[in-house]
Amino acid sequence: MNSPLSSQQDIAFENIFKQISKAICLTEKDIHLLRSKLHPKLIKASEIIHSQGSVCNFEAYIQKGILRSFYTINGNERIIQFFEEGQWVGDFKSFVSRKPSKITIQAIEDCELYVLSKDGVNILSDQILNWDKIGEIFYKNLFIQKDRDTESLLTSTPEERYSFFLENKPKLVNRIPQYFIAQYIGVQPESLSRIRKRIFKK
């Protein structure tokens, strides 16, 4: 009989394989290799998994939990993105360029991650046919998301940004502390409270 941990890992691996199989065909040998390079990692809420100034050496699939990435400028934090179940987390620009990161990544909740190291990704790229296609699709989607967030930051009001967050991340609203959401849309917590009241009155 499988242990609960083993069953959870099987579910996570199945989710990861389904994602990847949408882009490329995996043989049984490929699946075995991929599974050998994915390493489970449990992290606690508030734990930092990547620090500003270091080179990012991992990509991690989120099976459970929420994380945030943020800049620290003159001692002030500005959240760039929230990551949730079913997504991959990391500083992908640093991962590819091998340059020090400008962001920090921190868990908001207790998280269950499945980590691919830089060396592991290199082995997968060498041994799995068309693996680089995964990267092309992944980074294309990442850059589209980044451009959308940048455009929103430059052209949208905080109320519009909060409305967009509600529309696109409805399941996260009650899981993320309001002061983090305020950081994300660029206002003080008390301003977010007023924005919430205006929106819910409409």
N, C-alpha and C positions, 0 to 999 in steps of 0.2 A: 504494500500500500504506500502511495506517495505521501510524503509529509506536506503540511500546508505550505511551507516555503517552496518546496519543489513544484507544487501545483501553481503557485503564484508565478514562479519563473517560467513555467510552461506557457501560461497565459501571456506573459510579457513577450516571450520569444515569438509566439504565434502572431501577436499584434505587429511586431517589428517585421516579421517575414511577409505579412500581408501588405504592409506599406511598400517594402522594397520590391515585391513581386509585381506591383502595379507598373513598375518602370523596367525591370529586367526579369528574365527567366532564371530561376535558381535550380541547380541540380541538387541531388541529395548530398553530394560532396561539398557543394557550395554552402548548403545550409549547415552542415556539420562544422565547416570552417568558420562561418559567421558566428555560430553559437559559441565556439571556443574563444572568440575574441570579445564577446560581450560579457562584461563583469558586473554583477549586481553590487549596488552600493546604497546603503541606507544612510540618510543624513537627517539631522534634527532641524526643527524650525530655528531660524536665525543663523544657521551655520553657513559660512561663506565657502563656496566651492571653487571660486576663482577670484583672484585679486587683481585690481588695477596695477599695471606695471610689470606683470609677469606674462610670459608667453603661454597661450592656451594650448594644452597638449591633449585635449579630449573633446569628444562629442558624446552627449548622453541622452538616451531616450527616457522620457518621463512616464513611468507606469503609474505613479501615484504622487500627488502633491503639486504645489505651485512654487515657482521661483520668480525672482525679479532680477533684471539687469539695470545698473545705474551708473551714471557719471558722478564723480565728486569734484566740484568746482568751488574753490575758495571755502572749503569746509561744508558746502551745501550739496545735498544729494538731489539728482534729477533722474527719475526713473524713465528708462527708455522703452522697456518691454516687460510684459508678464509672460511666463511660460507655464503651460498646463499639461495635463495628461494627454498623451498621444503626440506630443511635440518633442523635438530635439532641442537641447539647450547647450550653449557654449558660446565663446566669442569666436565666431566663425571667420571673421576677418583676420584675427591674430592666428588662428589655427592654420589658415592657408598661407599667410604672408610670413609667419614665424617672427613677427615683430611684437614688442610688448603691447599688452592690451591697455585700452583707455577706460575699460569698464570693470565693474565688480559684479559678481553673480552670487546671490544669496537666497537661501530657502525661506519661504514665508510659512510653509507648513512642513511637517515631517514628510520626507520624500523617499520614494523608492525609484532609483535610477538604474539604468543598464548602460555601462560606460564602454565606449570604444576609444582606445588610446590612439595617439598619432601613429605609433608603430603598427598597431593593429589595422588601422585604415590603410596604411601603405601595403601591408601583406594582402589585404582583401583586394586592393587595386591591382596588385601583381598577379593574383591567382584566380580571381573571378572575372569571367568574360563580361565586358561592358560595365564593370563596376563604376568607371568614371562617369557613365551616364547618370548614375545616382547623384553624383556631385553636381553635374550640370543642372539637373532639374531642381535639386535642393537649393543651390545658391541662386538660381534664377528666381525661385519663389521668395527666397530671403531678401533679395535686392528689391523685388516688387513691394514686399511688406515694408522695408526700410524707407523706400521712396514715399509710400503712402503715409507712413508715420511722420516723415519730415515735412511733407506737404501739409498735413493736418496741423502740425505744430506751427508752421509759418503762416497759414491762411485761415485757420479755424479759430473761433472763440473757445474759451474753456467750456462753455455750455454745449457747444457743438461737439467738442472732443468727448465730453462726458456722455452725451447722447449716443455718439458712435461707439463708445465703450459698452454702454448698456445693450446696444443692438448686436454687437459682435462678441461680447463676452458675458452674456446674461448669467451664466452659472457661477461666475467668479465674484459677482457684486457682493454677495454675503460671505464670501470666504476671505476676501482681502481687506485688511484694515483700511478704514476710510482715509487715514492720513497718507497711506501709500497711493491711493487713488488720487488724492489731491496733488501729491507730488507728480504723478503721471500726467495730469491735465494742466499742471502749472499754476495752481492756486494754493492759498492757505486753507486749512481744514474748515474754518468758519465760512469761507467763501463757497466751498463745496456744499456745505449744509444749505446755503441759500439757493444754490443751483439746483440741488435735489428737490427742494420745496417748489421751486418754479416749474420744474419738469413734471412733477407728480400732480400739480394742479391743472395741467393742460388736459 
